[in-house]
């Protein structure tokens, strides 16, 4: 307002001066001069007003530009709307929706009935499915700035939904896996305890053996679930004890070889072929022990029963590389990406018959991840399968086994 007064006073002063000359002189020449001065003043006033209006408009454009610059650094996708048009989008929004969204009608960019309904209200929040991908889920919120401008905030809820779905699937699968042996145990015990069943001694013995087998299977499943839960709880805390992976793996291989030896020809089902010691990694001995045993156990169950399982630890660059290889049917390529999923089985009937819980490779994967290593499975049908786990070497001397176990 003060600036406008500063601009108006020169022409007003000139007009007043002309009027004063007119009053004092009362003569025709002075009247002409007075009119001329007033006319020049009015022209100048119009010129100044024409300059003020563009400046006011420029000021509004600058404010919009400043608002767009303010939303640019935000990590969440944010759109600035000028009524229904997208006047600006930060980098996160351009990455999620595409570079072309700036200048588009927001209804075209968001293209979802619930999001479009949100644009017809002053403010609110809706959940939109399929905004950026078929399975994506976004929380879309609108916040008004004034009668003309508003902000749209996008929050990606896809990961949360996936985690929730994974937890639901895990509980359902775990419940199914637990229910199967429980139903078997209950059924056989009810038969044995029924006085009218008239079960003979041989049948009773067979039923007792089945109950014992199913109870042990149930115990193994519970132990695996507990182990998986502990490993997941510790996944953000990398282990730091120096462990000689070669010595650990060779010892376990020898132990399993002796317990699975073929007495008829003296052949061992497990062979160790690698360095004996000197490859130290930062690890948790109990978990690395479990990792090796799970891999060897899997290789024995699903490999050729007359062909050996070969365990090895080698030095490659700055890594210790553990491999477990069997010969046999192999695994079809379509199954390989899913083998580390909980309860995933290529052949459910064969797996249960072999005593598998469907959690062995899931446990291995989580142990490798906790040790900041890498895990890979390769297989060829009719030839066999090789599982590889890679861990970074450490210069810290390995602890004695008894101390590392403690």
C-alpha positions as MATLAB code, in Angstrom:
seq = 'XXXXXXXXXXXXXXXXXXXXXXXXXXXXXXXXXXXXXXXXXXXXXXXXXXXXXXXXXXXXXXXXXXXXXXXXXXXXXXXXXXXXXXXXXXXXXXXXXXXXXXXXXXXXXXXXXXXXXXXXXXXXXXXXXXXXXXXXXXXXXXXXXXXXXXXXXXXXXXXXXXXXXXXXXXXXXXXXXXXXXXXXXXXXXXXXXXXXXXXXXXXXXXXXXXXXXXXXXXXXXXXXXXXXXXXXXXXXXXXXXXXXXXXXXXXXXXXXXXXXXXXXXXXXXXXXXXXXXXXXXXXXXXXXXXXXXXXXXXXXXXXXXXXXXXXXXXXXXXXXXXXXXXXXXXXXXXXXXXXXXXXXXXXXXXXXXXXXXXXXXXXXXXXXXXXXXXXXXXXXXXXXXXXXXXXXXXXXXXXXXXXXXX';
ca = [
       0.000    0.000    0.000;
       2.798    2.429    0.870;
       4.505    1.561   -2.410;
       1.335    2.431   -4.364;
       1.080    5.780   -2.522;
       4.704    6.501   -3.449;
       3.867    5.890   -7.094;
       0.664    7.972   -7.097;
       1.889   11.188   -5.460;
       3.940   12.603   -8.432;
       0.994   12.784  -10.890;
      -1.359   13.985   -8.134;
       1.089   16.699   -7.181;
       1.392   17.795  -10.812;
      -2.392   17.974  -11.197;
      -2.724   20.055   -8.013;
       0.018   22.391   -9.228;
      -1.851   22.904  -12.490;
      -5.082   23.669  -10.643;
      -3.277   26.148   -8.414;
      -1.827   27.949  -11.439;
      -5.296   28.090  -12.953;
      -6.800   29.630   -9.826;
      -4.062   32.199   -9.339;
      -3.794   33.360  -12.937;
      -7.319   33.205  -14.272;
      -5.858   33.727  -17.740;
      -6.207   31.497  -20.772;
      -2.488   30.661  -21.361;
      -2.078   29.433  -17.824;
      -5.284   27.386  -18.165;
      -3.775   25.562  -21.150;
      -0.584   24.900  -19.201;
      -2.595   23.562  -16.246;
      -4.588   21.179  -18.434;
      -1.403   20.016  -20.177;
       0.286   19.289  -16.831;
      -2.748   17.352  -15.570;
      -2.877   15.321  -18.812;
       0.840   14.437  -18.581;
       0.320   13.381  -14.958;
      -2.579   11.090  -15.878;
      -0.512    9.450  -18.628;
       2.335    8.814  -16.200;
      -0.081    7.358  -13.659;
      -1.417    4.881  -16.221;
       2.115    3.858  -17.180;
       3.077    3.215  -13.569;
      -0.077    1.162  -12.954;
       0.706   -0.991  -16.028;
       4.133   -1.757  -14.546;
       2.736   -2.620  -11.108;
       0.291   -5.294  -12.368;
       2.912   -7.490  -14.146;
       5.095   -7.269  -11.051;
       2.224   -8.555   -8.923;
       1.677  -11.428  -11.383;
       5.428  -12.167  -11.444;
       5.364  -12.252   -7.647;
       2.675  -14.982   -7.763;
       4.676  -17.044  -10.291;
       7.760  -16.724   -8.112;
       5.780  -18.001   -5.112;
       4.672  -21.041   -7.111;
       8.247  -21.703   -8.223;
       9.445  -21.403   -4.639;
       6.784  -23.878   -3.482;
       7.869  -26.372   -6.169;
      11.498  -25.961   -5.100;
      10.501  -26.587   -1.474;
       8.915  -29.992   -2.206;
      11.812  -31.166   -4.429;
      14.109  -32.547   -1.646;
      11.398  -34.629    0.054;
      11.884  -38.403   -0.113;
       8.165  -39.100   -0.453;
       6.494  -38.433   -3.820;
       4.688  -35.070   -3.649;
       2.628  -33.306   -6.331;
       1.616  -29.636   -6.291;
      -1.767  -29.057   -7.909;
      -3.059  -25.854   -9.476;
      -6.746  -26.757   -9.263;
      -6.741  -30.101  -11.174;
      -3.498  -29.526  -13.085;
      -0.162  -30.836  -11.767;
       1.926  -27.655  -11.523;
       4.940  -29.418  -10.014;
       6.268  -32.823   -8.929;
       9.379  -33.619   -6.907;
      11.996  -36.160   -8.016;
      10.376  -39.016   -6.064;
       6.996  -38.339   -7.711;
       8.543  -38.100  -11.188;
      10.307  -41.427  -10.606;
       7.111  -43.131   -9.393;
       4.659  -41.684  -11.931;
       6.911  -40.665  -14.827;
       8.602  -37.465  -15.954;
       5.577  -36.528  -18.078;
       3.190  -35.910  -15.160;
       4.095  -32.214  -14.761;
       1.452  -30.215  -16.613;
      -0.943  -33.178  -16.821;
      -4.455  -33.255  -15.469;
      -4.148  -34.968  -12.066;
      -7.114  -37.206  -12.895;
      -5.214  -38.590  -15.889;
      -1.962  -39.047  -13.916;
      -3.580  -40.847  -10.954;
      -6.182  -42.684  -13.127;
      -7.955  -44.452  -10.307;
     -11.598  -43.966   -9.236;
     -10.764  -43.465   -5.553;
      -7.921  -41.048   -6.332;
     -10.156  -39.097   -8.727;
     -12.859  -38.919   -6.044;
     -10.221  -37.520   -3.663;
      -9.499  -34.690   -6.138;
     -13.125  -33.606   -5.867;
     -12.820  -33.058   -2.098;
     -10.816  -30.345   -0.277;
      -8.734  -32.881    1.666;
      -8.597  -36.541    2.657;
      -6.739  -39.851    2.345;
      -7.449  -42.953    0.263;
      -5.682  -46.267   -0.455;
      -5.065  -46.852   -4.157;
      -4.141  -50.251   -5.624;
      -2.242  -50.657   -8.871;
      -1.072  -47.048   -9.188;
       2.479  -47.845  -10.347;
       2.346  -51.655  -10.742;
      -0.409  -54.299  -10.676;
       0.326  -55.306   -7.040;
       1.345  -51.880   -5.736;
      -0.574  -50.207   -2.901;
      -0.289  -46.428   -2.293;
      -1.703  -44.158    0.368;
      -2.760  -40.929   -1.378;
      -3.396  -37.808    0.749;
      -4.532  -34.334   -0.322;
      -3.687  -31.233    1.726;
      -5.111  -27.818    0.671;
      -2.859  -24.726    0.560;
      -5.483  -22.191   -0.477;
      -8.545  -22.055   -2.722;
      -6.375  -22.648   -5.785;
      -3.379  -24.786   -4.792;
      -3.065  -28.113   -2.948;
      -0.487  -30.837   -2.317;
      -0.820  -34.568   -3.030;
       1.385  -36.884   -0.919;
       1.987  -40.489   -2.001;
       3.159  -43.154    0.485;
       4.094  -46.605   -0.842;
       2.463  -49.259    1.351;
       3.303  -52.197   -0.946;
       6.150  -53.558    1.229;
       3.994  -53.447    4.358;
       1.234  -55.334    2.575;
       3.728  -57.914    1.285;
       5.147  -58.442    4.784;
       1.671  -58.811    6.240;
       0.750  -61.288    3.497;
       3.992  -63.223    4.074;
       3.289  -63.441    7.812;
      -0.248  -64.643    7.123;
       1.020  -67.276    4.686;
       3.713  -68.371    7.141;
       1.221  -68.842    9.983;
      -1.114  -70.757    7.674;
       1.691  -73.002    6.386;
       3.146  -73.572    9.859;
      -0.299  -74.467   11.192;
      -0.775  -76.961    8.360;
       2.653  -78.521    8.913;
       2.011  -78.874   12.649;
      -1.524  -80.187   12.207;
      -0.483  -83.068    9.939;
       1.722  -84.978   12.444;
      -0.592  -84.047   15.313;
      -3.578  -85.528   13.503;
      -1.615  -88.708   12.835;
      -0.500  -89.004   16.468;
      -3.999  -88.379   17.820;
      -5.565  -90.864   15.394;
      -3.225  -93.731   16.258;
      -3.338  -93.034   20.012;
      -7.147  -92.990   19.960;
      -7.128  -96.355   18.196;
      -4.647  -97.844   20.684;
      -6.588  -96.530   23.666;
      -9.954  -97.811   22.421;
     -10.752 -101.039   24.304;
     -13.078 -102.150   21.511;
     -10.442 -101.747   18.783;
      -8.909 -105.179   19.466;
      -5.501 -104.248   18.115;
      -3.108 -107.204   17.965;
       0.453 -106.987   19.261;
       2.121 -106.577   15.849;
      -0.293 -103.828   14.820;
       0.110 -102.110   18.180;
       3.880 -102.111   17.742;
       3.561 -100.657   14.234;
       1.205  -97.941   15.495;
       3.595  -97.038   18.311;
       6.467  -96.709   15.839;
       4.349  -94.396   13.640;
       3.422  -92.263   16.652;
       7.100  -92.050   17.648;
       8.105  -91.104   14.102;
       5.430  -88.389   13.863;
       6.317  -87.047   17.317;
       9.967  -86.746   16.307;
       8.928  -85.057   13.085;
       6.851  -82.626   15.132;
       9.809  -82.002   17.446;
      12.108  -81.321   14.473;
       9.590  -78.919   12.966;
       9.259  -76.965   16.220;
      13.048  -76.823   16.587;
      13.420  -75.523   13.031;
      10.741  -72.883   13.611;
      12.507  -71.743   16.772;
      15.882  -71.694   15.010;
      14.473  -69.627   12.150;
      12.889  -67.208   14.614;
      16.192  -66.742   16.502;
      18.177  -66.168   13.300;
      15.655  -63.598   12.037;
      15.748  -61.790   15.397;
      19.556  -61.497   15.124;
      19.776  -60.639   11.421;
      20.756  -56.999   12.093;
      23.532  -58.037   14.472;
      26.371  -59.546   12.386;
      28.454  -62.160   14.265;
      32.066  -61.266   15.060;
      33.707  -64.443   16.422;
      36.581  -65.652   14.202;
      35.728  -69.174   13.009;
      37.900  -71.443   10.859;
      35.257  -72.450    8.307;
      37.460  -75.113    6.691;
      38.138  -76.857   10.006;
      34.466  -76.637   10.989;
      33.166  -78.055    7.690;
      35.754  -80.848    7.490;
      34.970  -81.941   11.056;
      31.214  -82.056   10.404;
      31.724  -83.913    7.114;
      33.884  -86.544    8.855;
      31.337  -86.932   11.674;
      28.423  -87.428    9.251;
      30.522  -89.714    7.043;
      31.192  -92.050    9.960;
      27.530  -92.153   10.960;
      26.335  -92.859    7.394;
      29.068  -95.258    6.244;
      28.074  -98.325    4.263;
      29.223 -101.282    6.332;
      29.021 -103.686    3.379;
      31.766 -102.031    1.331;
      33.177  -99.464    3.762;
      32.215  -96.582    1.454;
      31.269  -93.245    2.974;
      28.218  -91.270    1.822;
      30.009  -87.978    2.642;
      33.458  -86.972    1.388;
      35.391  -83.829    2.308;
      37.467  -82.370   -0.529;
      38.955  -79.018    0.399;
      41.508  -77.225    2.558;
      41.665  -78.501    6.126;
      42.180  -75.199    7.966;
      43.296  -71.594    7.698;
      40.146  -69.966    6.229;
      38.823  -67.751    9.013;
      35.518  -65.889    8.802;
      33.627  -63.717   11.297;
      30.749  -65.922   12.348;
      28.506  -67.633   14.850;
      29.816  -71.178   15.265;
      26.463  -72.693   16.209;
      24.761  -71.198   13.158;
      27.571  -72.118   10.764;
      27.458  -75.655   12.171;
      23.716  -75.757   11.505;
      24.248  -74.381    8.001;
      26.713  -77.132    7.042;
      24.579  -79.879    8.590;
      21.413  -78.662    6.834;
      23.150  -78.587    3.448;
      24.677  -82.051    3.879;
      21.377  -83.437    5.189;
      19.520  -82.060    2.146;
      22.146  -83.433   -0.230;
      21.890  -86.897    1.345;
      18.072  -86.937    1.261;
      17.657  -85.878   -2.359;
      20.814  -87.253   -3.970;
      21.550  -90.667   -5.427;
      21.691  -93.079   -2.430;
      24.765  -94.872   -3.790;
      26.683  -91.729   -4.813;
      28.682  -89.664   -2.295;
      27.977  -86.098   -1.182;
      31.099  -83.949   -1.600;
      31.768  -81.123    0.841;
      34.519  -78.599    0.178;
      35.875  -75.247    1.401;
      38.137  -73.292   -0.942;
      39.953  -69.955   -0.956;
      38.800  -67.588   -3.734;
      40.065  -64.003   -3.579;
      39.087  -62.580   -0.216;
      36.366  -65.194    0.343;
      35.983  -68.628    1.852;
      33.714  -70.651   -0.437;
      31.744  -73.576    1.000;
      30.266  -76.033   -1.514;
      28.070  -79.093   -1.005;
      27.492  -81.215   -4.106;
      25.433  -84.330   -4.722;
      24.686  -86.491   -7.746;
      21.189  -87.555   -8.643;
      17.979  -86.379  -10.239;
      18.738  -82.671   -9.913;
      16.180  -79.885   -9.659;
      14.101  -78.397  -12.475;
      15.017  -74.758  -13.306;
      11.558  -73.411  -12.426;
      11.986  -74.553   -8.814;
      15.412  -72.978   -8.185;
      14.245  -69.395   -7.377;
      11.793  -70.696   -4.746;
      13.896  -73.258   -2.873;
      14.722  -70.924    0.045;
      11.068  -70.078    0.703;
       9.661  -71.476    3.926;
       7.887  -74.817    3.470;
       8.581  -74.857   -0.275;
       9.036  -78.379   -1.614;
       9.615  -79.623   -5.152;
       8.046  -82.958   -4.171;
       5.987  -82.640   -0.935;
       5.330  -86.371   -0.579;
       8.972  -87.331   -0.989;
      10.118  -84.546    1.342;
       7.799  -85.607    4.161;
       8.720  -89.255    3.685;
      12.380  -88.281    4.028;
      11.619  -86.375    7.238;
      12.069  -82.887    5.764;
      10.338  -79.889    7.352;
      10.617  -77.574    4.343;
      12.628  -75.073    6.428;
      16.203  -76.311    5.934;
      17.180  -74.030    3.043;
      15.229  -71.096    4.490;
      17.351  -71.408    7.641;
      20.526  -71.640    5.527;
      19.594  -68.497    3.570;
      18.957  -66.489    6.744;
      22.230  -67.668    8.302;
      24.155  -66.617    5.191;
      22.394  -63.224    5.191;
      23.209  -62.667    8.858;
      26.873  -63.421    8.088;
      26.728  -60.908    5.190;
      27.542  -63.698    2.743;
      26.165  -64.877   -0.600;
      24.185  -68.018   -1.363;
      23.592  -69.797   -4.657;
      22.067  -73.061   -5.903;
      22.839  -74.576   -9.294;
      21.393  -77.836  -10.605;
      21.168  -79.889  -13.761;
      18.500  -82.516  -14.265;
      19.928  -86.020  -14.262;
      23.318  -84.812  -13.020;
      22.990  -83.299   -9.549;
      22.929  -80.132   -7.455;
      25.626  -77.850   -6.052;
      24.969  -75.381   -3.226;
      27.491  -72.583   -2.632;
      27.879  -70.197    0.303;
      30.502  -67.424    0.216;
      31.851  -65.565    3.258;
      34.420  -62.799    3.539;
      37.698  -63.802    5.141;
      38.973  -62.043    8.255;
      42.560  -61.593    9.426;
      41.604  -62.271   13.065;
      42.918  -65.679   14.264;
      40.223  -68.303   14.737;
      39.152  -69.249   18.258;
      39.502  -72.814   19.549;
      36.315  -74.744   18.829;
      35.299  -75.066   22.490;
      35.751  -71.319   23.055;
      33.961  -70.409   19.816;
      31.037  -72.625   20.797;
      30.747  -70.839   24.111;
];
